[in-house]
Structures are given as structure tokens and as C-alpha cells.
Amino acid sequence: MRRFLGVSAAAVALAVLAGCSGSSGSASSGAGTAAGGQAAVAPPTAPGSSSLPADSNREVVSTATASVVVKDPAVGAQRISALAESAGGRVDKRVEQAGSGKDGVDGASADLVVRVPAEKLTGFLAHLDDLGDVESLSVSHTDVTASAVDLDARISALQTSVTRLQGLMSQAASTADLLTAEKALSDRQAQLESLQSQRALLADQVQLSTLDVHLRPVGLAPAGGPTSFLGALSTGWRALLVTLRAIGIALGVLLPWLALGAVVGAAVLAAIRRVRRRPAVAAPTPPVPPQN
């Protein structure tokens, strides 16, 4: 009997719990529907959480900086330009400094700003080893997904506003209303064009990575100075040649002026000598008075 009562009490307790869970489920389902049988709108998500796209759809701006030692900077610059164009990119800036000496590379250098597709940046950087010795290489990535999402939202809102203002202009009842709508439409269109330009620039930076390349010939001291005895010896020898060449150029510039100065100095000395050689003119003696 006691066992039967225990089983009955357990069954009653389970039934009560099932009823409570069912009522809570129905209450929650009822709360989730609005009047007229429509589902209630879910609360907005916090910004920066699920509003951003997945990792695979994030937008990233990649930039890189490289310094490469090559035999001839002009030839290296031409090869980098060809590589960029073959990769589907372009060269935004190319500056070459002519060299001197027998080989024509003393003091030569080249600086380039290259744009390559973001997915080909790694392979493009690997080709730099084929040009010469890569002294330094720096790559950075900046996630601009939040900025892109914000710009897209603002552009969409302004496009909707422009459409509404155009509708109001067609329904304007007076000239004052028409002028007010035109002014508001002009402001909205200016803001829309500005945001669209910013979005296009951001998309270009995401699509094409930017690479700054500096090319210098072999033997010149790197930015941090030579790192070995042979490098220091080569740098010192080239510095000596550059100094002697600079002295020779300076003498070549000053030589005409020195010659002119010598001619003028000789003429002045000759004039002074002539003046000194002239005999002194005796002063006239006063007449002697007669003696009585």
C-alpha cells in the first residue's frame, strides 16, 4: 500500500511539472506573437556582434614595404613594373635616380608604389627574391569590415531619403514646398555622392594591396649601416670614390673663377709695380733773395 501511494505521488508530481512546462511554453509562444497572429520582431543585435559578416566575408586592407638590393635599380624597377602588370595590378608611382661611374649605378636608386590584387600579394612578394637580396620586408593587414558595413548602411539610408524627396517634389502643393524639397534633395545627393566615393576608395584599397618598394645598388650602405667587414670595406671604398669625385667636380666648377681671379690679380700687381717704378718728381726750390 505504501509503495502504491509512493508511486501515485510521483506520478502526480510529474504531471504537475509537465503542466507547468507546457503552460510556460504556451505563454512564451503567445508572447512571441503580436496582435493579428504576426510574429513579434526580434530585438536588434548589439553593434559589432552578429551584424558583421563572417570571417570569410571580412574586408581587409593589406599594405607592404620592401627594400631590395639589386645590381641595377633601373632594370629592377622595370622588372617590378612588368610583374605588377602581369599580376593584374598597376604602378601608381615610379621614381628613378640616375647613377654615375663606369657601370652607371653609383648613387642610383628607384622607388615604386605598386598595386596588386590582394590575393596575389604573397606570390608577388616571393618574386622579390628573384630580383636581388631583400633587406627588409614589412606586411600589415587592417580589418575595415566595420567601416564598410557602416558606409553601406548610410548609403542605403540616403538612397531611400533621396527617393522619398523626389516623390515629395512631384506632389508639392506650393512653390515654397517645392523649393524646400529641392534644397533637401540637393543636400542628400551631395552626402550620398561623398559616401559613395569613400566606399569606392575603400573597396579599391581592399581589392588592390599597396606595396612600397625601394631599390638600391649593391655596395651602398643600407639604412642601418653595414653589417659585416666586407660590407663595411665596400661601403668605405665607394664612399672614398664618391668623395674624390665630388672634390673633382668642385675643382672643375671653381677652376674658371680661379683663372679669372689670377688674371685680375696679375693686372693689379702689374699696375702697382709700375707706380712704384716711376721716379719721384723733385719739388721746386724757392728763389734765394739777393744779398746786399
VENWOTA-V896403 format. One record per pair of residues at least 6 apart in sequence whose ideal C-beta (glycine too) atoms are under 7 Angstrom apart, sorted by the first residue. I is the first residue (numbers start at 1). J is the second residue. D is the distance in whole Angstrom. If there is no record, write none. Layout:
# VENWOTA-V896403
I|J|D  I|J|D
This chain:
# VENWOTA-V896403
32|39|6  32|40|6  33|39|6  33|40|7  34|40|5  45|51|6  48|146|7  51|149|7  52|145|6  52|146|7  52|149|6  53|145|7  58|143|6  58|145|4  59|144|5  59|145|5  59|148|5  59|206|5  60|141|5  60|142|7  60|143|5  60|206|7  61|142|5  61|144|5  61|205|5  61|206|6  62|118|5  62|121|6  62|139|7  62|141|5  62|209|4  63|140|5  63|209|7  63|210|5  64|121|7  64|125|6  64|138|7  64|139|5  64|209|7  64|211|5  65|138|5  65|212|5  66|128|6  66|134|6  66|136|7  66|137|5  66|211|7  66|213|5  67|135|4  67|136|5  67|214|5  68|76|7  68|128|6  68|131|6  68|132|5  68|133|7  68|134|5  68|135|7  68|213|7  68|215|5  69|132|5  69|133|4  69|135|6  69|216|6  69|218|6  70|76|4  70|131|6  70|132|4  70|215|5  70|217|7  71|132|7  71|217|7  71|218|6  72|105|6  72|217|7  73|96|7  73|108|5  73|109|5  73|110|4  73|215|4  73|216|6  73|217|6  74|96|6  74|108|7  74|110|6  76|110|6  76|131|5  76|132|7  76|215|5  77|94|6  77|96|6  77|110|4  77|112|6  77|215|6  79|131|6  80|112|6  80|114|6  80|213|6  81|91|5  81|94|7  83|124|6  83|127|6  84|90|6  84|91|6  84|114|5  84|116|6  87|116|5  87|117|7  87|120|5  87|124|6  88|117|5  89|114|6  89|115|5  89|116|4  89|117|6  89|208|6  90|115|5  91|112|6  91|114|6  92|113|5  92|115|6  93|112|7  93|113|4  94|112|5  95|110|7  95|111|5  96|110|5  97|107|7  97|108|6  97|109|4  98|108|6  99|105|4  99|106|5  99|107|5  99|108|3  99|217|7  100|106|5  100|107|6  105|217|4  106|238|7  106|242|7  108|217|6  109|215|6  109|216|5  110|215|4  111|214|5  112|213|5  113|210|7  113|212|6  114|211|4  114|213|6  115|208|4  115|210|6  116|124|5  116|208|7  116|209|6  116|211|7  117|207|7  117|208|6  118|206|7  118|207|6  118|208|7  118|209|5  121|209|4  125|137|7  128|134|5  135|222|6  144|202|6  144|206|7  147|202|7  148|202|6  151|195|6  151|198|6  151|199|5  151|202|7  154|195|6  155|192|7  155|195|5  155|196|6  155|199|6  158|188|6  158|191|6  158|192|4  158|195|7  159|192|7  161|188|5  162|185|6  162|188|5  162|189|6  162|192|6  165|181|6  165|184|6  165|185|4  165|188|6  166|185|7  168|181|5  169|178|6  169|181|5  169|182|7  169|185|7  172|178|4  172|181|6  219|234|5  219|235|7  219|238|5  220|238|7  221|235|5  226|232|4  226|235|5
